[in-house]
């Protein structure tokens, strides 16, 4: 099992909560941390933008990533949401075992 930490940002609490609940209910993630608002500064279509966003830290597996990405894209209000997957190369074995048992293969 290859564990992943998937990051995405939502423009508001409503979409953040909806995405977090959907991925856990679907068994695509074992846990989602909904962080406090952050200020993001970025270039979009040649213009520097600033926005407040709600970050999500989603704990899942590489096997579940394609379905997870599809679900996030379907529920996210942006046309091009940030979705980044980072490998979890080390972790408490008991936690990683829990992560594996709490996620299902699509």
N, CA, C and O atoms as CSV, one atom per row, in Angstrom:
chain,resi,resn,atom,element,x,y,z
A,1,UNK,N,N,0.847,-1.172,0.000
A,1,UNK,CA,C,0.000,0.000,0.000
A,1,UNK,C,C,0.890,1.231,0.000
A,1,UNK,O,O,1.775,1.376,0.844
A,2,UNK,N,N,0.644,2.110,-0.953
A,2,UNK,CA,C,1.362,3.384,-1.010
A,2,UNK,C,C,0.447,4.472,-0.468
A,2,UNK,O,O,-0.556,4.820,-1.091
A,3,UNK,N,N,0.802,5.005,0.698
A,3,UNK,CA,C,0.001,6.056,1.323
A,3,UNK,C,C,0.316,7.403,0.677
A,3,UNK,O,O,1.456,7.672,0.299
A,4,UNK,N,N,-0.715,8.245,0.555
A,4,UNK,CA,C,-0.563,9.580,-0.023
A,4,UNK,C,C,-1.191,10.624,0.888
A,4,UNK,O,O,-2.163,10.357,1.595
A,5,UNK,N,N,-0.613,11.817,0.854
A,5,UNK,CA,C,-1.223,13.008,1.429
A,5,UNK,C,C,-1.632,13.873,0.252
A,5,UNK,O,O,-0.780,14.350,-0.498
A,6,UNK,N,N,-2.929,14.078,0.086
A,6,UNK,CA,C,-3.444,14.870,-1.030
A,6,UNK,C,C,-3.854,16.233,-0.485
A,6,UNK,O,O,-4.568,16.328,0.514
A,7,UNK,N,N,-3.399,17.271,-1.149
A,7,UNK,CA,C,-3.704,18.639,-0.744
A,7,UNK,C,C,-4.621,19.279,-1.767
A,7,UNK,O,O,-4.427,19.134,-2.973
A,8,UNK,N,N,-5.614,19.983,-1.274
A,8,UNK,CA,C,-6.451,20.811,-2.119
A,8,UNK,C,C,-6.899,22.012,-1.303
A,8,UNK,O,O,-6.924,21.958,-0.073
A,9,UNK,N,N,-7.250,23.083,-1.975
A,9,UNK,CA,C,-7.760,24.282,-1.311
A,9,UNK,C,C,-9.147,24.586,-1.849
A,9,UNK,O,O,-9.406,24.453,-3.045
A,10,UNK,N,N,-10.033,24.995,-0.952
A,10,UNK,CA,C,-11.407,25.332,-1.327
A,10,UNK,C,C,-11.659,26.810,-1.045
A,10,UNK,O,O,-11.051,27.379,-0.139
A,11,UNK,N,N,-12.545,27.432,-1.809
A,11,UNK,CA,C,-12.780,28.859,-1.617
A,11,UNK,C,C,-13.629,29.191,-0.391
A,11,UNK,O,O,-13.673,30.343,0.039
A,12,UNK,N,N,-14.310,28.175,0.179
A,12,UNK,CA,C,-15.191,28.457,1.316
A,12,UNK,C,C,-15.397,27.197,2.154
A,12,UNK,O,O,-15.060,26.090,1.733
A,13,UNK,N,N,-15.959,27.390,3.354
A,13,UNK,CA,C,-16.184,26.277,4.274
A,13,UNK,C,C,-17.184,25.269,3.711
A,13,UNK,O,O,-17.033,24.064,3.912
A,14,UNK,N,N,-18.196,25.756,3.011
A,14,UNK,CA,C,-19.219,24.858,2.479
A,14,UNK,C,C,-18.629,23.829,1.522
A,14,UNK,O,O,-18.899,22.636,1.659
A,15,UNK,N,N,-17.834,24.269,0.564
A,15,UNK,CA,C,-17.242,23.317,-0.382
A,15,UNK,C,C,-16.190,22.454,0.299
A,15,UNK,O,O,-16.065,21.274,-0.031
A,16,UNK,N,N,-15.430,23.007,1.241
A,16,UNK,CA,C,-14.430,22.222,1.971
A,16,UNK,C,C,-15.093,21.096,2.748
A,16,UNK,O,O,-14.649,19.949,2.685
A,17,UNK,N,N,-16.151,21.418,3.478
A,17,UNK,CA,C,-16.855,20.391,4.264
A,17,UNK,C,C,-17.505,19.348,3.363
A,17,UNK,O,O,-17.486,18.160,3.683
A,18,UNK,N,N,-18.074,19.774,2.253
A,18,UNK,CA,C,-18.739,18.843,1.334
A,18,UNK,C,C,-17.738,17.861,0.728
A,18,UNK,O,O,-18.009,16.662,0.650
A,19,UNK,N,N,-16.598,18.362,0.306
A,19,UNK,CA,C,-15.572,17.489,-0.279
A,19,UNK,C,C,-15.014,16.544,0.779
A,19,UNK,O,O,-14.861,15.349,0.525
A,20,UNK,N,N,-14.711,17.069,1.961
A,20,UNK,CA,C,-14.159,16.230,3.032
A,20,UNK,C,C,-15.116,15.097,3.381
A,20,UNK,O,O,-14.705,13.941,3.478
A,21,UNK,N,N,-16.366,15.421,3.565
A,21,UNK,CA,C,-17.357,14.398,3.909
A,21,UNK,C,C,-17.514,13.376,2.791
A,21,UNK,O,O,-17.590,12.175,3.052
A,22,UNK,N,N,-17.562,13.839,1.561
A,22,UNK,CA,C,-17.763,12.937,0.423
A,22,UNK,C,C,-16.628,11.925,0.282
A,22,UNK,O,O,-16.886,10.747,0.039
A,23,UNK,N,N,-15.372,12.365,0.432
A,23,UNK,CA,C,-14.260,11.425,0.230
A,23,UNK,C,C,-14.164,10.412,1.366
A,23,UNK,O,O,-13.783,9.263,1.142
A,24,UNK,N,N,-14.508,10.832,2.588
A,24,UNK,CA,C,-14.488,9.881,3.703
A,24,UNK,C,C,-15.669,8.919,3.593
A,24,UNK,O,O,-15.498,7.715,3.780
A,25,UNK,N,N,-16.854,9.427,3.296
A,25,UNK,CA,C,-18.029,8.557,3.146
A,25,UNK,C,C,-17.836,7.530,2.034
A,25,UNK,O,O,-18.283,6.389,2.155
A,26,UNK,N,N,-17.168,7.936,0.947
A,26,UNK,CA,C,-16.938,7.021,-0.180
A,26,UNK,C,C,-15.839,6.007,0.101
A,26,UNK,O,O,-15.618,5.102,-0.705
A,27,UNK,N,N,-15.148,6.140,1.228
A,27,UNK,CA,C,-14.052,5.231,1.542
A,27,UNK,C,C,-12.792,5.519,0.761
A,27,UNK,O,O,-11.887,4.687,0.711
A,28,UNK,N,N,-12.720,6.698,0.145
A,28,UNK,CA,C,-11.545,7.061,-0.642
A,28,UNK,C,C,-10.461,7.699,0.202
A,28,UNK,O,O,-9.321,7.827,-0.245
A,29,UNK,N,N,-10.801,8.103,1.419
A,29,UNK,CA,C,-9.837,8.699,2.345
A,29,UNK,C,C,-10.147,8.199,3.751
A,29,UNK,O,O,-11.307,8.004,4.113
A,30,UNK,N,N,-9.105,7.999,4.525
A,30,UNK,CA,C,-9.287,7.588,5.913
A,30,UNK,C,C,-9.584,8.787,6.798
A,30,UNK,O,O,-10.293,8.670,7.798
A,31,UNK,N,N,-9.038,9.942,6.425
A,31,UNK,CA,C,-9.139,11.136,7.258
A,31,UNK,C,C,-8.918,12.370,6.396
A,31,UNK,O,O,-8.150,12.344,5.434
A,32,UNK,N,N,-9.604,13.453,6.757
A,32,UNK,CA,C,-9.377,14.744,6.109
A,32,UNK,C,C,-9.249,15.795,7.209
A,32,UNK,O,O,-10.126,15.917,8.064
A,33,UNK,N,N,-8.168,16.541,7.181
A,33,UNK,CA,C,-8.011,17.687,8.072
A,33,UNK,C,C,-8.473,18.925,7.322
A,33,UNK,O,O,-8.006,19.205,6.218
A,34,UNK,N,N,-9.391,19.661,7.927
A,34,UNK,CA,C,-9.869,20.926,7.373
A,34,UNK,C,C,-9.172,22.020,8.172
A,34,UNK,O,O,-9.439,22.206,9.359
A,35,UNK,N,N,-8.288,22.730,7.515
A,35,UNK,CA,C,-7.477,23.733,8.195
A,35,UNK,C,C,-8.177,25.091,8.205
A,35,UNK,O,O,-9.128,25.318,7.457
A,36,UNK,N,N,-7.693,25.988,9.063
A,36,UNK,CA,C,-8.241,27.351,9.058
A,36,UNK,C,C,-7.899,28.063,7.747
A,36,UNK,O,O,-7.020,27.640,6.996
A,37,UNK,N,N,-8.608,29.133,7.504
A,37,UNK,CA,C,-8.373,29.930,6.291
A,37,UNK,C,C,-6.909,30.336,6.171
A,37,UNK,O,O,-6.234,30.634,7.156
A,38,UNK,N,N,-6.448,30.335,4.922
A,38,UNK,CA,C,-5.119,30.846,4.593
A,38,UNK,C,C,-5.276,31.873,3.483
A,38,UNK,O,O,-6.258,31.858,2.742
A,39,UNK,N,N,-4.323,32.742,3.379
A,39,UNK,CA,C,-4.287,33.713,2.290
A,39,UNK,C,C,-3.358,33.173,1.215
A,39,UNK,O,O,-2.201,32.862,1.498
A,40,UNK,N,N,-3.841,33.059,0.004
A,40,UNK,CA,C,-3.040,32.558,-1.108
A,40,UNK,C,C,-2.780,33.690,-2.097
A,40,UNK,O,O,-3.668,34.489,-2.396
A,41,UNK,N,N,-1.566,33.742,-2.591
A,41,UNK,CA,C,-1.161,34.707,-3.605
A,41,UNK,C,C,-0.616,33.892,-4.766
A,41,UNK,O,O,0.287,33.076,-4.582
A,42,UNK,N,N,-1.157,34.107,-5.964
A,42,UNK,CA,C,-0.783,33.277,-7.101
A,42,UNK,C,C,-1.026,34.020,-8.406
A,42,UNK,O,O,-1.740,35.021,-8.455
A,43,UNK,N,N,-0.412,33.501,-9.459
A,43,UNK,CA,C,-0.634,34.053,-10.795
A,43,UNK,C,C,-1.646,33.145,-11.495
A,43,UNK,O,O,-1.465,31.929,-11.546
A,44,UNK,N,N,-2.701,33.738,-12.031
A,44,UNK,CA,C,-3.720,32.983,-12.752
A,44,UNK,C,C,-4.056,33.732,-14.030
A,44,UNK,O,O,-4.515,34.874,-13.998
A,45,UNK,N,N,-3.824,33.076,-15.145
A,45,UNK,CA,C,-4.090,33.629,-16.473
A,45,UNK,C,C,-3.423,34.990,-16.644
A,45,UNK,O,O,-4.022,35.931,-17.165
A,46,UNK,N,N,-2.158,35.077,-16.191
A,46,UNK,CA,C,-1.346,36.266,-16.381
A,46,UNK,C,C,-1.575,37.380,-15.383
A,46,UNK,O,O,-0.954,38.437,-15.490
A,47,UNK,N,N,-2.452,37.169,-14.414
A,47,UNK,CA,C,-2.770,38.198,-13.428
A,47,UNK,C,C,-2.448,37.678,-12.037
A,47,UNK,O,O,-2.759,36.530,-11.719
A,48,UNK,N,N,-1.831,38.503,-11.205
A,48,UNK,CA,C,-1.570,38.107,-9.826
A,48,UNK,C,C,-2.863,38.270,-9.029
A,48,UNK,O,O,-3.472,39.339,-9.005
A,49,UNK,N,N,-3.258,37.189,-8.388
A,49,UNK,CA,C,-4.502,37.129,-7.620
A,49,UNK,C,C,-4.187,36.906,-6.139
A,49,UNK,O,O,-3.109,36.426,-5.788
A,50,UNK,N,N,-5.134,37.258,-5.286
A,50,UNK,CA,C,-5.058,36.993,-3.860
A,50,UNK,C,C,-6.425,36.506,-3.419
A,50,UNK,O,O,-7.443,37.097,-3.779
A,51,UNK,N,N,-6.456,35.427,-2.637
A,51,UNK,CA,C,-7.727,34.877,-2.199
A,51,UNK,C,C,-7.548,34.173,-0.862
A,51,UNK,O,O,-6.464,33.683,-0.548
A,52,UNK,N,N,-8.620,34.128,-0.078
A,52,UNK,CA,C,-8.609,33.294,1.115
A,52,UNK,C,C,-9.140,31.927,0.719
A,52,UNK,O,O,-10.077,31.811,-0.071
A,53,UNK,N,N,-8.524,30.893,1.282
A,53,UNK,CA,C,-8.890,29.524,0.934
A,53,UNK,C,C,-8.870,28.659,2.184
A,53,UNK,O,O,-8.238,28.994,3.186
A,54,UNK,N,N,-9.580,27.533,2.099
A,54,UNK,CA,C,-9.617,26.538,3.167
A,54,UNK,C,C,-8.826,25.324,2.681
A,54,UNK,O,O,-9.273,24.639,1.760
A,55,UNK,N,N,-7.654,25.036,3.278
A,55,UNK,CA,C,-6.873,23.872,2.865
A,55,UNK,C,C,-7.451,22.569,3.419
A,55,UNK,O,O,-7.952,22.521,4.542
A,56,UNK,N,N,-7.369,21.526,2.614
A,56,UNK,CA,C,-7.715,20.175,3.042
A,56,UNK,C,C,-6.479,19.303,2.943
A,56,UNK,O,O,-5.786,19.318,1.925
A,57,UNK,N,N,-6.198,18.543,3.993
A,57,UNK,CA,C,-5.149,17.518,3.991
A,57,UNK,C,C,-5.880,16.179,3.994
A,57,UNK,O,O,-6.509,15.807,4.986
A,58,UNK,N,N,-5.793,15.465,2.889
A,58,UNK,CA,C,-6.544,14.222,2.699
A,58,UNK,C,C,-5.568,13.050,2.755
A,58,UNK,O,O,-4.603,13.003,1.992
A,59,UNK,N,N,-5.821,12.101,3.663
A,59,UNK,CA,C,-4.966,10.923,3.773
A,59,UNK,C,C,-5.625,9.750,3.055
A,59,UNK,O,O,-6.737,9.344,3.393
A,60,UNK,N,N,-4.917,9.211,2.053
A,60,UNK,CA,C,-5.480,8.162,1.223
A,60,UNK,C,C,-4.362,7.262,0.698
A,60,UNK,O,O,-3.272,7.197,1.267
A,61,UNK,N,N,-4.662,6.573,-0.399
A,61,UNK,CA,C,-3.694,5.658,-1.013
A,61,UNK,C,C,-3.562,5.955,-2.503
A,61,UNK,O,O,-4.432,6.577,-3.112
A,62,UNK,N,N,-2.465,5.501,-3.065
A,62,UNK,CA,C,-2.243,5.682,-4.501
A,62,UNK,C,C,-3.318,4.962,-5.316
A,62,UNK,O,O,-3.722,5.447,-6.373
A,63,UNK,N,N,-3.774,3.829,-4.840
A,63,UNK,CA,C,-4.821,3.081,-5.531
A,63,UNK,C,C,-6.102,3.906,-5.639
A,63,UNK,O,O,-6.797,3.855,-6.654
A,64,UNK,N,N,-6.406,4.660,-4.593
A,64,UNK,CA,C,-7.640,5.446,-4.565
A,64,UNK,C,C,-7.501,6.817,-5.227
A,64,UNK,O,O,-8.498,7.511,-5.428
A,65,UNK,N,N,-6.271,7.210,-5.567
A,65,UNK,CA,C,-6.074,8.570,-6.084
A,65,UNK,C,C,-6.935,8.902,-7.308
A,65,UNK,O,O,-7.554,9.967,-7.313
A,66,UNK,N,N,-7.013,8.067,-8.338
A,66,UNK,CA,C,-7.820,8.451,-9.516
A,66,UNK,C,C,-9.281,8.756,-9.163
A,66,UNK,O,O,-9.830,9.754,-9.630
A,67,UNK,N,N,-9.905,7.918,-8.357
A,67,UNK,CA,C,-11.301,8.153,-7.966
A,67,UNK,C,C,-11.415,9.379,-7.072
A,67,UNK,O,O,-12.385,10.132,-7.162
A,68,UNK,N,N,-10.433,9.576,-6.217
A,68,UNK,CA,C,-10.420,10.750,-5.337
A,68,UNK,C,C,-10.321,12.030,-6.163
A,68,UNK,O,O,-11.058,12.986,-5.919
A,69,UNK,N,N,-9.417,12.052,-7.138
A,69,UNK,CA,C,-9.284,13.222,-8.008
A,69,UNK,C,C,-10.586,13.498,-8.755
A,69,UNK,O,O,-11.008,14.650,-8.862
A,70,UNK,N,N,-11.219,12.456,-9.267
A,70,UNK,CA,C,-12.479,12.615,-9.985
A,70,UNK,C,C,-13.550,13.210,-9.079
A,70,UNK,O,O,-14.281,14.110,-9.493
A,71,UNK,N,N,-13.647,12.715,-7.850
A,71,UNK,CA,C,-14.647,13.219,-6.916
A,71,UNK,C,C,-14.385,14.685,-6.575
A,71,UNK,O,O,-15.309,15.498,-6.572
A,72,UNK,N,N,-13.124,15.023,-6.288
A,72,UNK,CA,C,-12.798,16.421,-5.957
A,72,UNK,C,C,-13.149,17.328,-7.139
A,72,UNK,O,O,-13.779,18.369,-6.952
A,73,UNK,N,N,-12.753,16.946,-8.334
A,73,UNK,CA,C,-13.025,17.786,-9.515
A,73,UNK,C,C,-14.519,17.969,-9.731
A,73,UNK,O,O,-14.955,19.046,-10.138
A,74,UNK,N,N,-15.312,16.933,-9.465
A,74,UNK,CA,C,-16.754,17.015,-9.663
A,74,UNK,C,C,-17.426,17.939,-8.645
A,74,UNK,O,O,-18.440,18.565,-8.955
A,75,UNK,N,N,-16.870,18.027,-7.435
A,75,UNK,CA,C,-17.510,18.805,-6.371
A,75,UNK,C,C,-16.856,20.166,-6.128
A,75,UNK,O,O,-17.418,21.007,-5.425
A,76,UNK,N,N,-15.692,20.382,-6.697
A,76,UNK,CA,C,-14.967,21.635,-6.453
A,76,UNK,C,C,-15.539,22.738,-7.336
A,76,UNK,O,O,-15.814,22.499,-8.512
A,77,UNK,N,N,-15.723,23.947,-6.790
A,77,UNK,CA,C,-16.304,25.021,-7.593
A,77,UNK,C,C,-15.367,25.624,-8.645
A,77,UNK,O,O,-15.835,26.324,-9.543
A,78,UNK,N,N,-14.067,25.371,-8.558
A,78,UNK,CA,C,-13.134,25.919,-9.548
A,78,UNK,C,C,-12.972,24.974,-10.729
A,78,UNK,O,O,-13.040,23.756,-10.564
A,79,UNK,N,N,-12.760,25.523,-11.914
A,79,UNK,CA,C,-12.521,24.703,-13.103
A,79,UNK,C,C,-11.204,23.948,-13.015
A,79,UNK,O,O,-11.102,22.820,-13.497
A,80,UNK,N,N,-10.191,24.562,-12.401
A,80,UNK,CA,C,-8.872,23.945,-12.261
A,80,UNK,C,C,-8.461,23.986,-10.788
A,80,UNK,O,O,-7.663,24.836,-10.391
A,81,UNK,N,N,-9.004,23.070,-9.977
A,81,UNK,CA,C,-8.640,23.092,-8.559
A,81,UNK,C,C,-7.217,22.591,-8.338
A,81,UNK,O,O,-6.707,21.758,-9.088
A,82,UNK,N,N,-6.600,23.113,-7.305
A,82,UNK,CA,C,-5.298,22.576,-6.895
A,82,UNK,C,C,-5.544,21.197,-6.298
A,82,UNK,O,O,-6.301,21.051,-5.338
A,83,UNK,N,N,-4.900,20.192,-6.870
A,83,UNK,CA,C,-4.918,18.839,-6.311
A,83,UNK,C,C,-3.496,18.319,-6.435
A,83,UNK,O,O,-3.002,18.084,-7.538
A,84,UNK,N,N,-2.847,18.143,-5.298
A,84,UNK,CA,C,-1.456,17.708,-5.265
A,84,UNK,C,C,-1.358,16.477,-4.370
A,84,UNK,O,O,-1.880,16.479,-3.255
A,85,UNK,N,N,-0.701,15.438,-4.844
A,85,UNK,CA,C,-0.516,14.220,-4.058
A,85,UNK,C,C,0.953,14.053,-3.718
A,85,UNK,O,O,1.820,14.073,-4.591
A,86,UNK,N,N,1.211,13.890,-2.435
A,86,UNK,CA,C,2.573,13.677,-1.944
A,86,UNK,C,C,2.674,12.288,-1.340
A,86,UNK,O,O,1.794,11.884,-0.580
A,87,UNK,N,N,3.730,11.546,-1.661
A,87,UNK,CA,C,3.879,10.224,-1.060
A,87,UNK,C,C,4.217,10.346,0.429
A,87,UNK,O,O,4.986,11.215,0.841
A,88,UNK,N,N,3.632,9.468,1.206
A,88,UNK,CA,C,3.987,9.353,2.622
A,88,UNK,C,C,5.014,8.235,2.694
A,88,UNK,O,O,4.668,7.056,2.609
A,89,UNK,N,N,6.267,8.606,2.850
A,89,UNK,CA,C,7.339,7.617,2.806
A,89,UNK,C,C,7.629,6.989,4.161
A,89,UNK,O,O,8.182,5.891,4.228
A,90,UNK,N,N,7.268,7.665,5.232
A,90,UNK,CA,C,7.473,7.140,6.586
A,90,UNK,C,C,6.262,7.509,7.425
A,90,UNK,O,O,5.579,8.494,7.145
A,91,UNK,N,N,6.003,6.723,8.444
A,91,UNK,CA,C,4.911,7.026,9.354
A,91,UNK,C,C,4.785,5.936,10.399
A,91,UNK,O,O,5.341,4.847,10.254
A,92,UNK,N,N,4.059,6.240,11.437
A,92,UNK,CA,C,3.803,5.258,12.479
A,92,UNK,C,C,3.109,4.061,11.847
A,92,UNK,O,O,2.034,4.219,11.267
A,93,UNK,N,N,3.692,2.862,11.941
A,93,UNK,CA,C,3.090,1.696,11.284
A,93,UNK,C,C,1.617,1.473,11.652
A,93,UNK,O,O,0.814,1.128,10.786
A,94,UNK,N,N,1.263,1.664,12.905
A,94,UNK,CA,C,-0.132,1.465,13.307
A,94,UNK,C,C,-1.049,2.461,12.597
A,94,UNK,O,O,-2.159,2.103,12.203
A,95,UNK,N,N,-0.600,3.704,12.431
A,95,UNK,CA,C,-1.406,4.705,11.729
A,95,UNK,C,C,-1.544,4.340,10.255
A,95,UNK,O,O,-2.639,4.415,9.698
A,96,UNK,N,N,-0.447,3.947,9.624
A,96,UNK,CA,C,-0.494,3.589,8.204
A,96,UNK,C,C,-1.360,2.352,7.978
A,96,UNK,O,O,-2.043,2.256,6.958
A,97,UNK,N,N,-1.341,1.402,8.921
A,97,UNK,CA,C,-2.229,0.238,8.822
A,97,UNK,C,C,-3.686,0.659,8.929
A,97,UNK,O,O,-4.543,0.160,8.199
A,98,UNK,N,N,-3.961,1.591,9.854
A,98,UNK,CA,C,-5.331,2.109,9.989
A,98,UNK,C,C,-5.766,2.784,8.701
A,98,UNK,O,O,-6.886,2.569,8.236
A,99,UNK,N,N,-4.890,3.601,8.116
A,99,UNK,CA,C,-5.183,4.288,6.861
A,99,UNK,C,C,-5.569,3.264,5.783
A,99,UNK,O,O,-6.537,3.455,5.048
A,100,UNK,N,N,-4.808,2.197,5.707
A,100,UNK,CA,C,-5.073,1.169,4.700
A,100,UNK,C,C,-6.416,0.476,4.935
A,100,UNK,O,O,-7.137,0.188,3.980
A,101,UNK,N,N,-6.752,0.209,6.184
A,101,UNK,CA,C,-8.010,-0.495,6.455
A,101,UNK,C,C,-9.228,0.399,6.316
A,101,UNK,O,O,-10.330,-0.098,6.082
A,102,UNK,N,N,-9.058,1.702,6.454
A,102,UNK,CA,C,-10.187,2.633,6.377
A,102,UNK,C,C,-10.470,3.134,4.972
A,102,UNK,O,O,-11.437,3.868,4.767
A,103,UNK,N,N,-9.655,2.758,4.007
A,103,UNK,CA,C,-9.895,3.144,2.621
A,103,UNK,C,C,-10.241,1.892,1.826
A,103,UNK,O,O,-9.766,0.798,2.129
A,104,UNK,N,N,-11.061,2.065,0.825
A,104,UNK,CA,C,-11.462,0.954,-0.031
A,104,UNK,C,C,-10.974,1.206,-1.436
A,104,UNK,O,O,-10.786,2.353,-1.842
A,105,UNK,N,N,-10.775,0.162,-2.161
A,105,UNK,CA,C,-10.382,0.337,-3.563
A,105,UNK,C,C,-11.635,0.621,-4.378
A,105,UNK,O,O,-12.670,-0.018,-4.192
A,106,UNK,N,N,-11.526,1.603,-5.296
A,106,UNK,CA,C,-12.706,1.945,-6.117
A,106,UNK,C,C,-13.060,0.834,-7.082
A,106,UNK,O,O,-14.021,0.958,-7.841
